[in-house]
Amino acid sequence: MSSHKDHSHLEKIKEAIEKSDHLNDHDKSESVKHIEEWILEDKAEGTLYKELMELTSGMKPILAELGLI
């Protein structure tokens, strides 16, 4: 799941964008916003996955008792 990924690659891209001589300030700003959104989405997806896994593990005994698993 993406929450387990190291986000250093996205941070490196973000730094490279900020230092770029090929992009204007507007393009740099927009690009950095996208990178930051990706990092947040990855973290949110990981949180959802973790919570679902915790819920699932708590539900296993109940589902087993009901004969559903």
Contacts in CASP RR format, 6 or more apart in sequence:
PFRMAT RR
TARGET T0000
AUTHOR 0000-0000-0000
METHOD contacts of the structure
MODEL  1
MSSHKDHSHLEKIKEAIEKSDHLNDHDKSESVKHIEEWILEDKAEGTLYK
ELMELTSGMKPILAELGLI
1 45 0 8 1.000
1 46 0 8 1.000
1 49 0 8 1.000
2 42 0 8 1.000
2 45 0 8 1.000
2 46 0 8 1.000
3 42 0 8 1.000
3 43 0 8 1.000
3 45 0 8 1.000
3 46 0 8 1.000
3 47 0 8 1.000
3 49 0 8 1.000
3 50 0 8 1.000
4 46 0 8 1.000
5 42 0 8 1.000
7 39 0 8 1.000
7 42 0 8 1.000
10 35 0 8 1.000
10 38 0 8 1.000
10 39 0 8 1.000
13 35 0 8 1.000
14 32 0 8 1.000
14 35 0 8 1.000
14 36 0 8 1.000
17 23 0 8 1.000
17 28 0 8 1.000
17 31 0 8 1.000
17 32 0 8 1.000
17 35 0 8 1.000
18 28 0 8 1.000
18 32 0 8 1.000
20 28 0 8 1.000
23 31 0 8 1.000
60 69 0 8 1.000
63 69 0 8 1.000
END
